[in-house]
Amino acid sequence: MAPKILRVAEIPNLVLGEGPHWDIETQNLYLVDIFGKSIHKFNASTGQHSKAIFDKPVSFIIPVKGQRNRFVISLEREICVITWDGISERPSKIEKLAEVDQDTQNRINDGKCDPRGRLWAGTMGPEPEPGHFQPEAGSLFSLDGGKVTTFATKVGISNGLAWNTKLGKFYYNDSLVKRVDEFDYDINSGVISNRKTIFTFSKHDIDGLPDGMTIDADGNLWVAVFNGSSVIKIDPRKPETLLETIKVPAKQTTSVAWGGIDLNILYVTSASMTVDGVELLPPNHGATFQITGLGTKGLPADNFVSE
């Protein structure tokens, strides 16, 4: 069966849709609009959508494990835990956990939790206008037990976090260098090491940048291609192996996450940013899509474990 792509009409078009996260316990899809400074909740079974608005850019939202209506989010350079009922337009409480890249104009760009519930996130440099960035200004870090540890610096745009615990691997994208990298990953210590490149966009003549990423139950990676109107499937165990390319009707494809009762729906976010005067119009640009018929499924997304 060929893959089938549908726009999720209940989720409004976003300026910079990002960070999709499927909460398997509640069967809700969470995502953000970074430039819209908002978090979004979508119940696939009822079609109900709701959002909350903030005063700063927010780049991810992840439920706190075992704590109802509590989520870890980013607010510019801050990592916070919020209390949100999933309905109100503002959270009822915001608690700051940490701040990264202090004394800079950076912002957090992407974040996920590893299988132990540690938060991993990365930053990028100032973006005075959409599509124009300060290079090599960001970093990659983890938050574990309240302690922030930096693992990489001189990052262009930190993106695309995924883990394979069976192989002890962590996968990561710095979008501006246009490649997918692999680290050895120690689940007990939360330390990564031995970075190497496993997929290079230029070797496959792929236009665009590697953005958000997820892993399926077979160990393959699915990578959103920003400015490439596509999602690619690669095999990280065989360097430079492109398995499949799926076209998406939105140029600025931003991120991917598995969802649905059987985790066999690939949710895809996109953006509608005007870059260098080029407008990207609705209904497809800035939309959220679901792709079915991919012949595989994902793994449950890991939620945040608080101290």
Secondary structure, 3 states (H helix, E strand, C coil): CCCEEEECCCCCCCCEEEEEEEECCCCEEEEEECCCCEEEEEECCCCEEEEEECCCCCCCEEEECCCCCEEEEEECCEEEEEECCCCCCCCCEEEEEEECCCCCCCEEEEEEECCCCCEEEEEECCCCECCECCCCCEEEEEEECCEEEEEEEEECEEEEEEEECCCCEEEEEEHHHCEEEEEEEECCCCEEEEEEEEEEHHHHCCCCEEEEEEEECCCCEEEEEECCCEEEEECCCCCCCEEEEEECCCCEEEEEEEECCCCCEEEEEEECCCECCECCCCCCCCCCEEEECCCCCECCCCCECCC
